């Protein structure tokens, strides 16, 4: 499984990358990486058609565990999926902006 750190994630987002936050809706609403799209872990396989198969999909959760599992699922489905190490917790600890919208 491919994994990237927070710095690499920020660069990917600046370049227009897709970031899927697989946390539950309430967790996402409490604070998330700006630009992230919330698709909770339990809904991802049903919403897989919403994802672009032609571009890398970056996955994030609170710490990196749920997103790692979902990265494996997407890779098995033929996606170029990447797990964000340390998750939203690492993003927040790095001092980067967090959105609640």
C-alpha positions in Angstrom: 0.0 0.0 0.0 1.2 3.4 -0.9 1.3 6.0 2.0 2.2 9.6 2.1 2.8 12.1 4.9 1.0 15.3 5.7 3.5 17.4 3.7 3.0 15.3 0.6 -0.8 15.4 1.2 -0.7 19.2 1.3 1.2 19.3 -2.0 -1.2 16.9 -3.6 -4.1 19.0 -2.6 -2.5 22.2 -3.9 -2.2 20.3 -7.2 -5.9 19.5 -7.3 -5.7 16.0 -5.7 -8.7 14.2 -4.4 -8.9 13.6 -0.6 -11.6 11.3 0.8 -12.2 11.5 4.6 -13.6 8.1 5.6 -14.5 9.2 9.2 -18.1 9.3 10.3 -20.1 12.5 9.5 -20.0 13.9 13.0 -16.2 13.4 13.1 -15.8 15.2 9.8 -18.0 18.1 10.8 -15.9 18.6 14.0 -12.9 19.4 11.8 -11.4 18.2 8.6 -8.7 19.0 6.0 -10.1 21.8 3.8 -11.2 20.4 0.4 -11.7 16.8 1.7 -14.8 15.0 0.7 -16.6 12.9 3.4 -17.5 9.4 2.4 -17.7 7.4 5.7 -15.9 4.0 5.7 -19.2 2.1 5.7 -20.5 3.9 2.6 -17.3 3.9 0.5 -18.0 0.7 -1.5 -21.5 1.8 -2.3 -20.2 5.2 -3.5 -17.2 4.0 -5.4 -18.8 5.2 -8.7 -18.3 8.8 -7.5 -14.5 8.4 -7.5 -12.3 9.2 -10.5 -10.4 6.1 -11.6 -8.0 8.1 -13.7 -6.4 10.1 -10.8 -4.9 9.2 -7.5 -7.3 9.0 -4.6 -5.9 10.0 -1.2 -7.7 8.6 1.9 -7.6 10.0 5.4 -9.3 9.3 8.8 -8.4 10.3 12.3 -5.1 8.4 12.6 -4.6 6.4 9.4 -6.1 3.0 10.4 -9.5 3.2 8.8 -8.1 5.0 5.7 -5.4 2.2 5.4 -8.2 -0.4 5.2 -10.1 1.6 2.7 -7.0 2.2 0.6 -6.6 -1.6 0.3 -10.2 -1.9 -0.8 -9.8 0.8 -3.5 -6.5 -0.7 -4.7 -8.2 -4.1 -5.0 -10.8 -2.3 -7.2 -8.1 -0.9 -9.5 -7.7 2.6 -8.1 -4.5 4.4 -7.5 -5.3 4.9 -3.8 -2.9 6.4 -1.3 -3.2 6.4 2.6 -2.4 9.5 4.5 -0.1 8.6 7.4 -1.2 10.0 10.8 -4.5 11.1 9.5 -6.4 14.3 10.4 -4.7 14.2 13.9 -1.3 14.6 12.2 -2.7 17.4 10.0 -4.0 19.3 13.0 -0.7 18.7 15.0 1.2 20.2 12.0 -0.6 23.5 12.6 -2.4 23.4 9.2 -5.8 24.9 8.7 -8.9 22.8 9.6 -12.4 23.4 8.3 -15.7 22.8 10.0 -17.8 23.6 6.9 
